[in-house]
Amino acid sequence: MELKLFYRTQRDLAIDLNKLVDSYWQEEIKENELINGIKNLYEHNQEKLIKNNEFTKVVQQQCGKRRLAVVEKVLEIKQENSLV
């Protein structure tokens, strides 16, 4: 799956985040592709994804709780690995 590095708006970011998680759920991509995709989106678009330690309102509205639960788990894994 092809993802951009930098997104213009929070809405554009949320749309591709949805595609990424949905592709994983439909078994179109492997788990490592999902994890790498989420990490890349987060690293390059941190200010559009998270503010005040929670997902931005636009991202919350566009993605929904179940998708964001997956994203949150991946980002927790990323933070734990960076501490080691």
C-alpha positions in Angstrom: 0.0 0.0 0.0 1.3 3.4 -1.0 1.3 6.2 1.7 2.5 9.7 1.5 5.1 10.9 4.0 3.5 14.4 4.7 -0.2 15.2 4.7 -1.7 18.6 4.1 -4.7 18.2 6.4 -5.8 16.1 9.4 -8.7 14.8 7.2 -6.3 13.5 4.5 -4.2 11.8 7.2 -7.3 10.2 8.7 -8.5 8.9 5.3 -5.2 7.1 4.7 -5.0 5.8 8.3 -8.5 4.3 7.7 -7.3 2.6 4.5 -4.3 1.2 6.2 -6.1 -0.3 9.2 -9.0 -1.6 6.9 -6.5 -3.2 4.6 -5.0 -5.0 7.5 -8.4 -6.2 8.8 -9.3 -7.4 5.3 -5.9 -9.3 5.2 -4.7 -7.3 2.2 -1.5 -6.4 4.1 0.6 -8.1 6.7 1.0 -7.0 10.3 4.5 -5.6 9.8 3.2 -3.4 6.9 0.5 -2.1 9.2 3.0 -1.3 12.0 5.5 0.3 9.7 2.8 2.4 8.0 1.4 3.7 11.3 4.9 4.5 12.6 5.8 6.4 9.4 2.5 8.3 9.5 3.1 9.2 13.2 6.7 10.2 12.8 6.1 12.6 9.9 2.7 14.0 10.9 2.8 13.9 14.6 1.2 17.4 15.0 -1.8 16.4 12.8 -2.3 13.1 14.6 -1.9 13.9 18.3 -2.4 17.0 20.4 -2.3 17.2 24.2 -1.6 13.5 24.4 -4.7 12.4 22.5 -5.8 12.0 18.9 -7.0 15.2 17.3 -10.8 15.7 17.1 -10.8 15.4 13.3 -8.9 12.1 13.4 -11.2 10.8 16.1 -14.3 11.7 14.1 -12.9 10.3 10.8 -11.3 7.1 12.2 -13.5 5.9 15.0 -12.7 4.1 18.2 -11.9 0.7 16.9 -9.3 1.9 14.3 -7.7 4.3 16.8 -7.4 1.5 19.3 -5.2 -0.4 16.8 -3.2 2.7 16.1 -2.7 3.4 19.8 -1.5 -0.2 20.4 1.1 0.2 17.6 2.3 3.5 19.0 2.6 2.1 22.5 4.8 -0.7 21.1 6.9 1.9 19.3 7.4 4.0 22.5 8.3 0.9 24.6 10.9 -0.1 22.0 12.4 3.4 21.9 12.9 3.3 25.7 15.0 0.2 25.6 
